[in-house]
Amino acid sequence: MELKRVVVTGLGALTPIGNTKDEFWEGLIGGKSGAAPITYFDTEKFKTKFACEVKNFDATNFLDRKEARKMDKFAQYAMVAADEAIADAKLNLDEVNKLRVGVIWGAGIGGLETFQEEVLNFAAGDGSPRFNPFFIPKMIADIAPANISIKHGFMGPNYTTVSACASSANAMFDALNSIRLGHCDVVVTGGSEAAVTIAGMGGFNAMHALSTRNESPETASRPFDGTRDGFVLGEGAGALVLEEYEHAKKRGAKIYAEFIGGGLSSDAYHMTAPHPDGIGVMAVMRNCLENAGLKPEDVDHINTHGTSTPLGDVAELKAISEVFGSHAKHININSTKSMTGHLLGAAGAIEAISVILAMEHGMVPPTINHATVDENIDPELNLTLNKAQKRDVKVGMSNTFGFGGHNACVVFKRLD
């Protein structure tokens, strides 16, 4: 069976450094940090008092007030990013065959704020189970794609992938294969997350996963830096419209890039720690290259998982050096988490969008906040430190890994 070609025709982003695709790109190229003191709740007793929040967001500017109240923030974010991507793709919703349009989404946690509020309200009451009737529909992770499909009438495959921080990259790979195999003409894919909550911050702090650089939040996310001390929690959403190539060509759509492959693997090692030798990471990148029909030397740019954790950054770069050999030093490597923080289940989508925009603009966003050399990192690797670099990116890759050892990798090619 001959696989169909898949292209990207629409992008949408709602992030801590920009509330649209274009604002997001401006923030990336400008080396903007989205980290700041948390505004959502009192952090006096928390070890970490900052995060990368979405700023100046009011759901009622995009959604009917009653509908917005029925959605957790992670679903609101999904709706806004998806709407931008659909509009960007210029899909004619009156002409497209909605039976062949799917929505495949990623969320690692889902409606954490809703769950938190309902449980706290119950605990503060008299023991009577007076729960909001929208509690369950607001909380469940699959409600984001459900809301997108209901709004637009998309009747193709509709579900959420949950693989921790690899969730939206997993969703994109599923969406790619749905079109490749002829099941869909179009898939709206991506991911969203809104875990900057009491439970989210408290839980990650308990794991010692977060940076505690409270005196300088804007510099706390520092992937590859020798003084990194944990990741910075972020939130938001990224959405992509994927389309079968001939379908897009027939309607004269703008094509950002061709989505040429992906890969999955498992570390099979530890609940939260990466394999120190990066074995699972090597496997996922090799799987991705094979799936895309690429050689290592074809890759120009890799947006790493690069969370700013002591173990994870080193393991990933070791894996890149192993897989790409001598070509590794010719790749523009970066971590946009240095600016956005870690969007958990939405990270894969946001970082894939960064790779696609790097192709479009011939510029690789920087890894900001680097000041101290880590002796465990190969100094010959180009980590695109502190300043964006011009680069003719023809092939770009994005890595995303999650607790539980879930690894996902996606790769895009510019259409010349």
C-alpha positions in Angstrom: 0.0 0.0 0.0 1.4 3.4 -1.0 1.3 5.9 1.9 -0.3 9.3 1.2 1.8 12.4 1.7 0.9 14.7 4.6 1.4 18.4 4.9 0.9 21.2 7.4 -1.6 23.9 6.3 -2.5 25.6 9.5 -0.9 26.6 12.8 -2.3 28.0 16.1 -0.5 28.8 19.3 -1.4 30.1 22.8 1.7 30.3 24.9 3.4 32.1 27.8 5.4 34.2 25.3 2.6 35.0 22.8 -1.1 34.4 22.4 -1.1 33.8 18.6 1.2 31.9 16.2 2.9 35.2 15.1 3.3 36.5 18.6 4.8 33.2 19.7 7.3 33.4 16.9 8.3 37.0 17.8 8.8 35.9 21.4 11.0 33.0 20.3 13.2 35.0 18.0 13.5 37.8 20.6 14.6 35.3 23.3 11.7 36.3 25.5 11.2 34.5 28.8 7.7 33.6 29.8 8.6 33.0 33.5 7.2 35.3 36.2 5.8 35.1 39.7 2.6 33.0 39.8 -0.6 35.1 39.8 -3.2 32.3 40.1 -2.8 31.5 43.8 -0.9 32.4 46.9 2.6 30.8 46.7 3.9 31.9 50.1 4.3 28.4 51.4 5.5 26.9 48.0 9.1 26.0 47.3 8.6 27.3 43.7 6.8 30.6 43.4 6.9 31.2 39.6 5.8 29.6 36.4 5.2 30.4 32.7 1.6 31.4 32.7 -0.4 32.4 29.6 -0.9 36.1 30.0 -3.7 38.5 29.2 -6.1 35.6 28.4 -9.9 36.0 28.7 -11.8 33.0 27.4 -14.9 35.0 26.8 -13.1 37.0 24.1 -13.2 33.8 22.1 -16.0 31.7 23.5 -19.6 32.2 24.6 -19.6 32.9 28.4 -21.8 30.0 29.2 -19.8 27.6 27.0 -16.5 28.8 28.6 -17.9 28.1 32.1 -18.4 24.5 31.0 -14.7 24.1 30.1 -11.6 23.7 32.2 -8.8 26.1 31.2 -6.9 23.3 29.3 -10.0 22.9 27.0 -10.4 26.6 26.6 -6.8 26.8 25.4 -7.4 24.0 23.0 -10.4 25.7 21.4 -8.6 28.9 20.9 -5.4 27.4 19.4 -7.5 25.0 17.2 -9.7 27.9 15.9 -6.6 29.9 15.0 -5.1 26.9 13.1 -8.4 26.2 11.3 -8.7 29.8 10.2 -5.0 29.9 9.2 -5.6 26.8 7.0 -8.5 28.6 5.3 -10.5 25.5 5.4 -13.9 25.9 3.8 -16.1 24.2 6.4 -19.1 24.2 4.1 -17.2 22.2 1.4 -14.9 19.9 3.3 -16.1 16.3 3.9 -16.5 16.4 7.7 -16.7 12.7 7.9 -13.1 12.6 6.9 -11.9 15.4 9.2 -10.5 14.1 12.6 -9.4 15.7 15.8 -6.5 13.9 17.6 -5.3 15.8 20.6 -2.7 15.4 23.4 -3.0 16.2 27.1 -0.8 14.7 29.8 -3.0 15.8 32.7 -6.3 17.4 31.5 -8.6 19.3 33.8 -6.5 19.4 36.9 -7.8 22.8 38.1 -11.4 21.5 37.8 -10.5 18.3 39.8 -8.7 20.4 42.4 -11.6 22.8 42.9 -14.3 20.2 43.2 -12.3 18.1 45.7 -11.4 21.1 47.8 -15.1 22.3 47.8 -16.2 18.9 48.9 -13.6 18.8 51.7 -14.7 22.2 53.0 -18.4 21.1 53.1 -20.4 18.9 55.4 -19.7 15.7 53.5 -22.6 15.9 51.2 -21.6 15.1 47.6 -22.6 18.3 46.0 -20.5 18.3 42.9 -20.9 20.5 39.8 -22.7 18.5 37.1 -20.0 19.6 34.7 -17.2 18.2 37.0 -16.5 15.1 35.0 -17.0 16.5 31.5 -14.7 19.5 32.3 -12.0 17.2 33.8 -11.6 14.3 31.4 -8.6 14.7 29.0 -10.6 13.7 25.9 -13.0 16.6 26.2 -10.7 19.0 24.4 -10.9 17.3 21.0 -14.6 16.6 21.7 -15.3 20.3 22.0 -13.4 21.1 18.9 -15.3 18.5 16.8 -18.6 19.5 18.3 -18.1 23.2 17.4 -17.0 22.5 13.8 -18.9 19.3 13.1 -15.8 17.2 12.4 -16.9 13.5 12.4 -13.7 11.6 11.8 -11.5 10.0 14.5 -11.7 11.9 17.7 -9.6 11.1 20.8 -6.9 12.2 23.2 -3.5 10.5 23.6 -2.1 10.5 27.1 1.7 9.8 27.4 2.7 12.5 29.9 4.9 15.1 28.3 5.0 13.2 25.0 1.2 13.3 24.6 0.9 15.9 21.8 3.8 14.5 19.8 2.1 11.1 20.1 -1.2 12.7 18.9 0.6 14.3 15.9 2.1 10.9 14.9 -1.3 9.2 15.2 -2.8 12.1 13.1 0.0 11.6 10.5 -0.8 7.9 10.2 -4.6 8.5 10.0 -4.0 10.5 6.8 -1.1 8.4 5.5 -3.4 5.3 5.6 -6.3 7.0 3.9 -8.6 7.2 6.9 -8.8 11.0 6.9 -8.3 13.9 4.5 -7.7 16.4 7.3 -6.8 16.1 11.0 -6.7 18.9 13.6 -4.0 17.9 16.0 -1.9 19.3 18.9 -2.1 19.5 22.6 -3.1 21.7 25.6 -2.3 21.8 29.3 -3.2 24.1 32.2 -1.4 22.6 35.3 -0.2 25.8 36.9 -2.4 25.1 39.9 -1.9 24.4 43.6 -2.0 20.6 42.9 0.3 20.9 39.9 3.0 23.0 41.5 2.8 21.2 44.8 3.0 17.8 43.1 6.0 18.6 41.0 7.7 20.4 43.9 7.3 17.2 46.0 9.2 15.3 43.2 12.0 17.9 43.3 11.4 18.4 39.6 11.0 22.2 39.5 13.5 24.9 39.6 13.5 26.9 42.8 15.3 30.0 41.4 12.7 32.3 42.9 15.1 35.3 43.0 15.3 35.2 39.2 12.4 33.5 37.5 13.1 34.7 34.0 16.5 32.9 34.0 15.3 29.8 35.8 14.7 27.7 32.7 18.3 27.2 31.5 18.6 24.0 29.4 22.2 22.7 29.1 23.6 25.3 31.6 25.9 23.9 34.2 23.8 25.4 37.0 20.3 24.2 35.9 18.2 22.9 38.8 14.9 21.7 37.3 12.2 22.7 34.8 9.8 25.6 34.9 6.1 24.7 34.6 4.3 26.2 31.6 0.8 26.1 30.1 -1.0 26.8 26.9 -1.8 25.0 23.6 -0.5 24.4 20.1 -2.6 23.2 17.1 -1.7 22.1 13.6 -4.0 21.3 10.7 -2.6 18.3 8.8 -3.9 17.6 5.4 -3.4 15.0 2.6 -1.1 16.6 0.1 -3.3 16.3 -3.0 -6.3 17.5 -1.0 -4.4 20.6 0.1 -3.0 21.2 -3.4 -6.4 20.9 -5.0 -7.8 23.7 -2.9 -4.7 25.9 -3.3 -3.8 25.8 0.4 -0.6 27.4 1.8 1.7 24.6 2.8 4.1 25.3 5.7 5.9 21.9 5.5 5.6 18.3 4.8 5.2 16.0 7.8 7.4 13.1 6.7 7.7 10.9 9.7 7.7 10.1 13.4 8.9 7.5 15.9 8.0 6.2 19.3 9.9 4.2 21.9 10.1 3.5 25.6 13.0 3.8 28.1 11.6 0.8 30.1 13.8 2.1 32.9 12.2 4.3 35.6 9.0 6.0 36.5 10.4 9.6 36.2 14.2 9.5 35.4 15.5 9.1 31.9 17.9 6.3 31.1 21.3 7.8 31.8 22.8 6.5 28.5 19.8 7.8 26.5 19.1 4.3 25.0 15.3 5.0 24.6 16.1 8.4 23.1 18.5 6.9 20.6 15.8 4.4 19.6 13.1 7.0 19.1 15.3 9.2 16.9 16.4 6.2 14.8 12.8 5.0 14.5 11.8 8.5 13.3 14.6 8.7 10.7 13.7 5.3 9.4 10.0 6.1 9.3 10.7 9.3 7.3 13.3 7.6 5.0 16.0 10.0 6.1 19.7 9.6 6.8 21.2 11.3 9.9 23.0 13.9 7.7 19.7 15.1 6.2 18.7 16.8 9.5 19.5 20.5 9.9 17.7 21.3 13.2 16.6 19.6 16.3 14.3 21.2 19.0 15.2 19.0 21.9 13.1 17.9 24.8 15.7 20.0 26.8 13.7 20.6 30.0 16.6 22.1 32.1 17.0 19.0 34.4 20.4 17.8 35.4 20.0 14.3 34.1 17.7 14.7 31.1 19.6 17.3 29.2 22.9 15.3 29.3 21.2 12.0 28.3 19.5 13.6 25.3 22.6 15.2 24.0 24.6 12.0 24.4 21.9 10.3 22.4 22.0 12.9 19.6 25.8 12.5 19.4 25.5 8.8 19.1 22.7 8.8 16.5 24.0 11.6 14.3 27.8 10.9 14.8 30.1 13.5 13.2 27.1 15.3 11.7 25.7 16.2 15.2 28.0 19.2 15.4 26.5 20.6 12.2 22.9 20.5 13.5 21.3 23.6 15.1 20.2 22.2 18.4 18.0 24.2 20.7 15.5 24.1 23.5 12.6 26.5 23.3 11.6 25.4 26.8 14.2 28.0 27.9 11.5 30.6 26.9 8.1 28.8 27.2 8.8 26.6 30.2 7.6 23.0 30.0 4.0 22.8 28.7 3.8 19.1 29.6 1.3 17.4 27.3 1.3 20.5 25.0 5.1 20.7 24.6 5.3 18.5 21.5 2.9 20.6 19.5 4.3 23.9 20.5 7.9 22.8 19.8 6.8 21.2 16.4 5.3 24.6 15.5 8.7 26.2 16.4 10.5 23.9 14.1 8.1 24.6 11.2 8.3 28.3 11.7 12.1 28.0 11.8 11.9 26.5 8.3 9.6 29.2 7.1 11.8 32.1 8.4 15.3 30.6 8.0 16.0 31.2 11.6 16.5 28.9 14.6 15.3 30.3 18.0 17.8 30.4 20.7 18.3 28.4 23.9 18.4 31.4 26.3 19.8 31.7 29.9 23.0 29.8 29.2 26.0 31.2 31.2 27.9 28.2 32.7 29.5 25.3 30.8 28.5 21.8 31.8 31.5 19.6 31.5 29.3 16.6 30.7 28.1 18.2 27.4 30.1 18.0 24.2 31.4 21.6 23.6 31.3 21.0 19.8 27.5 20.8 19.7 25.8 23.9 18.4 23.1 24.5 21.1 22.1 27.9 19.6 23.0 29.6 22.8 21.4 32.9 23.8 20.8 34.3 20.3 18.8 33.2 17.3 20.8 32.0 14.4 20.2 32.2 10.7 19.9 28.7 9.2 18.4 27.3 6.0 16.4 24.6 7.6 15.2 22.0 5.1 14.6 19.2 7.6 13.7 19.8 11.3 13.1 17.4 14.1 11.4 17.7 17.5 12.0 15.4 20.5 9.4 15.0 23.3 9.7 12.6 26.3 7.4 11.9 29.2 7.4 10.4 32.7 7.1 6.7 32.4 9.8 6.6 29.7 7.5 7.6 26.8 9.5 8.9 23.9 8.1 10.6 20.7 9.9 12.2 17.8 8.5 13.9 14.8 10.2 15.3 11.7 9.2 17.9 9.0 10.6 18.8 5.6 10.3 22.0 3.7 8.6 21.8 0.4 10.8 23.7 -2.2 
